[in-house]
Amino acid sequence: MAKINSQTCILGIESSCDDTSAAVYIDGNICSNVVASQKIHEEFGGVVPEWASRKHQQNIVPTVDAALRKAGCTIKDIDAIACTQGPGLMGSLLVGHSFAKGLALAAGIPYVNVDHIDAHVLAHFIDGNIPLLPFLCLLVSGGHTQLVVVDQNLDIEVLGKTIDDAAGEAFDKAGKMLNLSYPAGPIIDRNAKLGNPNAFVFNTPKVEAFNFSFSGLKTSILYFLQKETQKNKSFVQENINDLCASIQHTIVSYLLSRLEVAMIETGIKHIGIAGGVAANSQLRAELHTLATKYQATAYEPKFEYCTDNAAMIAFAGKLKLEQKKYGTFTDVCFTRK
């Protein structure tokens, strides 16, 4: 096994959904972070799993090659490989996982399996403004919403999670109801800046402890739009900015209300957000407002570490390698809620 230290060169591979990504981590620095996105899913309003896995097969070799070249190294310089084991789309995971194992076996180097959700949270510790510990983090992505605590050893404890749909999915489904392109989150964010967040009111569910639920919110939006468009067929078009602002305000307020409860009950004063929805401008702004209210410190990841990327996989892999938590060639990819 390669000696794992601050000089170790780690190749990270991410393929959990529709983005193929590869990154190289050397001497405590992300030297490359290449992402190949798939535009093919946009016209269908969501990711088509079979197409995603086929595109990963096409993209993974040139993406890894680009990451190595950008970092100024070859596979001979790589000491270990980290790859996303799950959760995610099974076919997409299988492409990256199989490639990583085959490459590690051929190169005679170790590899580790990384949990995709943990990697999003740990992206805070790659570089930049690194949180003090313990750290309370709200993870919000297309498929997952969780509240977690990161302890002094960078171990992650899940306090609560969604019992059905995720925040990112709520944005995308709402966007589809508004006839917006996929992914709808960034479009809603832009339109919301031109609208009134209090123009319309939507119901938010009440769930126990620190958990979340978004299925009821989506239903509330659907019924509201059906009712209003029966009166006026142009309702959505005429009120698009106010609708986007109101929907975004509802989702963001709901997310941060659960984070606020967790802050009060745990007493933790270092808080942050992670995942694709962490790029939302209102969520970022109101996170700092919440921190100010409780004299806490707010942290937000760099934009390139919000969406699915291999930099976070390489860094999380580095931590596992330091703990000698190696993968085996009989490991299989998995999914979880």
VOVOKE-536867 format. One record per residue (C-alpha): chain; x, y, z. Coordinates in Angstrom, 1 decimal, decimal comma. Example, Ala and Ser with C-alpha at 12.3 -4.5 7.8 and 13.67 -1.06 7.14 Angstrom:
   chaine        x        y        z
        A     12,3     -4,5      7,8
        A     13,7     -1,1      7,1
***
This chain:
   chaine        x        y        z
        A      0,0      0,0      0,0
        A      1,1      3,5     -0,7
        A      2,2      5,7      2,2
        A     -0,6      8,2      2,9
        A      0,6     11,6      3,9
        A      0,2     15,2      3,0
        A      2,2     14,6     -0,2
        A      0,0     11,8     -1,5
        A     -1,5     12,3     -4,9
        A     -5,1     11,1     -5,0
        A     -7,4     10,8     -8,0
        A    -11,1     11,3     -7,3
        A    -13,9     10,1     -9,5
        A    -17,6     11,1     -9,2
        A    -20,5      9,6    -11,3
        A    -23,5      9,5     -9,0
        A    -26,0     11,2    -11,3
        A    -25,5     12,9    -14,6
        A    -22,2     14,7    -14,1
        A    -18,9     12,8    -14,8
        A    -16,1     14,4    -12,8
        A    -12,5     13,7    -12,0
        A    -10,1     15,6     -9,7
        A     -6,5     15,4     -8,5
        A     -5,6     16,2     -4,9
        A     -1,9     16,8     -4,2
        A     -0,1     18,0     -1,1
        A     -3,3     19,4      0,4
        A     -4,4     21,2     -2,8
        A     -7,0     20,5     -5,4
        A     -4,9     20,7     -8,6
        A     -7,7     19,9    -11,0
        A    -11,5     19,5    -10,9
        A    -13,0     18,6    -14,3
        A    -16,7     18,2    -14,7
        A    -18,5     16,9    -17,9
        A    -22,1     17,8    -17,8
        A    -24,9     16,1    -19,7
        A    -27,3     18,6    -21,5
        A    -29,3     15,7    -23,0
        A    -31,7     15,6    -20,0
        A    -32,9     19,2    -20,1
        A    -35,7     18,7    -22,6
        A    -37,2     15,9    -20,5
        A    -37,3     17,9    -17,3
        A    -35,2     15,5    -15,3
        A    -32,4     12,9    -15,5
        A    -33,0      9,8    -17,6
        A    -31,0      7,1    -15,8
        A    -30,2      4,9    -18,8
        A    -28,9      7,8    -20,8
        A    -26,9      9,1    -17,8
        A    -25,0      5,8    -17,4
        A    -24,3      5,6    -21,2
        A    -23,0      9,2    -21,2
        A    -20,8      8,3    -18,2
        A    -19,3      5,5    -20,3
        A    -18,5      8,0    -23,0
        A    -17,2     10,7    -20,7
        A    -15,2      9,0    -18,0
        A    -12,0      8,3    -19,9
        A    -11,6     11,8    -21,4
        A    -12,6     13,4    -18,1
        A    -10,0     11,5    -16,1
        A     -7,4     12,2    -18,7
        A     -8,2     15,9    -18,7
        A     -8,0     16,0    -14,9
        A     -4,6     14,3    -14,9
        A     -3,2     16,6    -17,6
        A     -4,5     19,7    -15,9
        A     -2,8     18,6    -12,7
        A      0,4     18,0    -14,6
        A      0,6     14,3    -13,8
        A      0,0     10,8    -15,1
        A     -1,5      7,7    -13,7
        A      2,0      6,7    -12,6
        A      2,0      9,6    -10,2
        A     -1,3      8,7     -8,5
        A     -0,9      7,0     -5,1
        A     -4,6      6,1     -4,6
        A     -8,0      6,4     -6,2
        A    -11,2      7,5     -4,4
        A    -14,6      7,0     -6,0
        A    -18,3      7,6     -5,2
        A    -19,8      4,4     -4,0
        A    -23,3      5,9     -3,4
        A    -25,9      7,0     -3,0
        A    -27,0      7,8     -6,5
        A    -28,3      6,3     -9,8
        A    -27,2      2,6     -9,8
        A    -26,1      2,6    -13,5
        A    -24,2      5,8    -13,1
        A    -22,5      4,7     -9,9
        A    -21,6      1,4    -11,6
        A    -19,7      3,1    -14,4
        A    -17,5      5,2    -12,1
        A    -17,1      2,4     -9,5
        A    -16,1     -0,2    -12,0
        A    -13,7      2,2    -13,8
        A    -12,0      3,2    -10,5
        A    -11,5     -0,4     -9,4
        A    -10,2     -1,4    -12,8
        A     -7,8      1,5    -12,9
        A     -6,6      0,9     -9,4
        A     -6,0     -2,8    -10,0
        A     -4,1     -2,1    -13,2
        A     -2,0      0,6    -11,6
        A     -1,4     -1,5     -8,4
        A     -2,6      1,2     -6,1
        A     -5,3      1,3     -3,3
        A     -8,7      2,8     -3,7
        A    -11,4      3,8     -1,3
        A    -15,2      4,1     -1,6
        A    -16,7      7,5     -0,6
        A    -20,2      8,3      0,5
        A    -21,5     11,0     -1,8
        A    -23,5     12,8      0,9
        A    -20,6     12,9      3,4
        A    -18,3     14,3      0,7
        A    -20,7     17,2      0,1
        A    -20,4     18,1      3,8
        A    -16,7     17,6      4,0
        A    -16,2     19,9      1,0
        A    -16,2     22,7      3,6
        A    -12,8     21,4      4,8
        A    -11,0     21,3      1,5
        A     -9,8     24,9      1,5
        A    -10,9     28,5      2,1
        A    -12,8     29,4      5,2
        A    -12,7     26,1      7,1
        A    -15,4     25,7      9,8
        A    -14,5     25,3     13,4
        A    -15,7     22,1     15,1
        A    -18,3     20,9     16,1
        A    -20,0     22,0     12,9
        A    -23,7     21,9     12,1
        A    -24,4     21,5      8,4
        A    -27,6     21,6      6,4
        A    -27,2     19,4      3,3
        A    -29,5     20,3      0,5
        A    -29,4     18,7     -2,9
        A    -31,6     17,3     -5,7
        A    -32,0     13,9     -4,0
        A    -31,2     14,5     -0,3
        A    -31,9     16,9      2,5
        A    -30,2     16,3      5,9
        A    -29,1     18,0      9,1
        A    -25,7     16,7     10,3
        A    -23,1     17,4     12,9
        A    -19,4     17,1     12,1
        A    -17,3     16,3     15,3
        A    -13,7     17,0     16,1
        A    -12,6     13,9     14,2
        A    -14,5     14,9     11,1
        A    -17,0     12,1     11,8
        A    -20,5     12,9     10,6
        A    -23,7     12,2     12,7
        A    -27,1     12,6     11,0
        A    -29,6     14,4     13,1
        A    -32,5     14,4     10,7
        A    -33,3     13,9      7,0
        A    -36,2     14,1      4,6
        A    -38,9     11,5      5,0
        A    -39,9     11,7      1,3
        A    -38,7     14,2     -1,3
        A    -35,7     16,6     -1,2
        A    -35,4     20,4     -1,4
        A    -33,7     20,2     -4,9
        A    -36,5     18,0     -6,2
        A    -39,0     20,5     -4,9
        A    -37,4     23,3     -6,8
        A    -37,3     21,2    -10,0
        A    -40,8     20,0     -9,7
        A    -42,1     23,5     -9,0
        A    -40,2     24,7    -12,0
        A    -41,8     22,1    -14,2
        A    -45,2     23,3    -13,0
        A    -44,2     26,8    -14,0
        A    -43,0     25,6    -17,4
        A    -39,4     26,4    -16,7
        A    -36,4     24,6    -18,1
        A    -34,5     21,9    -16,2
        A    -32,7     22,3    -13,9
        A    -35,2     24,8    -12,6
        A    -33,4     25,8     -9,3
        A    -31,1     28,5    -10,9
        A    -33,9     29,9    -13,0
        A    -36,2     30,2    -10,0
        A    -33,4     31,9     -8,1
        A    -32,9     34,5    -10,9
        A    -36,6     35,2    -11,3
        A    -37,1     35,4     -7,5
        A    -34,9     38,5     -7,4
        A    -37,5     40,3     -9,5
        A    -40,6     39,2     -7,5
        A    -42,4     39,6     -4,2
        A    -41,6     36,6     -1,8
        A    -44,8     37,3      0,1
        A    -47,1     37,4     -2,9
        A    -48,4     33,9     -2,4
        A    -48,5     31,5      0,6
        A    -47,8     27,7      0,3
        A    -48,2     25,1      3,0
        A    -45,2     23,5      4,7
        A    -45,4     20,2      6,5
        A    -44,8     19,7     10,2
        A    -42,6     16,7     11,0
        A    -40,9     15,4     14,1
        A    -37,4     16,2     15,4
        A    -35,0     17,6     12,7
        A    -36,6     15,8      9,8
        A    -38,0     17,3      6,6
        A    -40,8     16,7      4,1
        A    -41,4     18,3      0,7
        A    -44,1     16,1     -0,9
        A    -46,9     18,2      0,7
        A    -45,3     21,4     -0,4
        A    -45,3     20,2     -4,0
        A    -48,9     19,3     -3,8
        A    -49,8     22,7     -2,3
        A    -48,1     24,4     -5,2
        A    -49,8     22,1     -7,8
        A    -53,3     22,7     -6,4
        A    -52,8     26,4     -6,1
        A    -51,7     26,7     -9,8
        A    -54,5     24,5    -11,0
        A    -57,0     26,7     -9,2
        A    -55,6     30,0    -10,4
        A    -55,1     28,9    -14,0
        A    -58,8     27,8    -14,2
        A    -59,6     31,4    -13,5
        A    -56,9     32,9    -15,7
        A    -55,0     30,8    -18,3
        A    -52,2     33,3    -18,3
        A    -51,8     33,4    -14,5
        A    -48,4     31,7    -14,4
        A    -46,9     33,8    -17,2
        A    -48,2     37,0    -15,7
        A    -47,0     36,2    -12,2
        A    -43,9     34,2    -12,9
        A    -41,5     36,4    -10,8
        A    -43,8     36,6     -7,8
        A    -44,4     32,8     -8,0
        A    -40,7     32,0     -8,1
        A    -40,0     34,4     -5,2
        A    -42,8     32,9     -3,1
        A    -41,8     29,3     -3,8
        A    -38,2     30,0     -3,1
        A    -39,0     31,9      0,1
        A    -41,2     29,0      1,3
        A    -38,5     26,4      0,7
        A    -35,6     28,5      2,1
        A    -37,5     29,6      5,2
        A    -38,6     26,0      5,9
        A    -35,0     24,7      5,5
        A    -33,5     27,3      7,8
        A    -36,3     26,9     10,4
        A    -35,1     23,3     11,0
        A    -31,5     24,5     11,1
        A    -32,5     27,1     13,7
        A    -34,2     24,5     15,9
        A    -31,0     22,3     15,7
        A    -28,8     25,2     16,6
        A    -31,0     25,9     19,7
        A    -31,1     22,3     20,9
        A    -27,4     21,5     20,2
        A    -25,9     24,8     21,2
        A    -23,6     24,6     18,2
        A    -22,6     28,1     16,9
        A    -20,8     27,1     13,7
        A    -23,3     26,4     10,9
        A    -23,2     25,9      7,2
        A    -24,9     24,6      4,1
        A    -23,8     22,0      1,4
        A    -25,0     20,4     -1,7
        A    -26,3     21,7     -5,0
        A    -29,0     23,9     -3,5
        A    -26,3     25,5     -1,4
        A    -25,6     27,6     -4,5
        A    -29,0     29,3     -4,1
        A    -28,4     33,0     -3,4
        A    -31,3     33,5     -0,9
        A    -30,3     30,4      1,1
        A    -26,8     31,8      1,3
        A    -27,9     35,2      2,4
        A    -30,4     34,0      5,0
        A    -27,9     31,6      6,4
        A    -25,8     34,6      7,4
        A    -28,8     36,4      8,7
        A    -29,6     33,4     11,0
        A    -26,0     33,3     12,2
        A    -26,1     36,9     13,1
        A    -29,3     36,4     15,1
        A    -27,6     33,9     17,3
        A    -24,1     35,4     17,2
        A    -22,9     32,3     15,3
        A    -20,6     31,9     12,4
        A    -21,9     30,9      9,0
        A    -19,9     28,9      6,4
        A    -20,7     28,3      2,7
        A    -18,8     26,1      0,3
        A    -17,3     27,5     -2,9
        A    -19,7     27,3     -5,8
        A    -17,6     24,6     -7,6
        A    -17,9     22,4     -4,5
        A    -21,7     22,7     -4,3
        A    -22,8     20,7     -7,3
        A    -21,5     17,1     -7,9
        A    -17,8     17,2     -8,3
        A    -14,8     15,0     -7,8
        A    -12,8     17,4     -5,7
        A    -14,9     16,6     -2,7
        A    -14,6     12,9     -3,4
        A    -10,8     13,1     -3,6
        A    -10,7     15,0     -0,3
        A    -13,1     12,6      1,5
        A    -11,0      9,8      0,1
        A     -7,9     11,3      1,6
        A     -9,4     11,2      5,0
        A    -10,4      7,5      4,6
        A     -6,9      6,6      3,4
        A     -5,4      8,3      6,4
        A     -7,6      6,0      8,5
        A     -6,6      3,0      6,3
        A    -10,2      2,4      5,4
        A     -9,3      0,8      2,0
        A    -11,9     -0,6     -0,4
        A    -11,7     -4,1     -1,8
        A    -12,3     -5,3     -5,3
        A    -15,4     -7,2     -4,2
        A    -17,1     -4,0     -3,0
        A    -20,3     -3,1     -4,8
        A    -22,0      0,3     -5,2
        A    -25,1      1,1     -3,1
        A    -27,8      3,6     -2,7
        A    -29,5      4,9      0,4
        A    -31,9      7,6      1,4
***
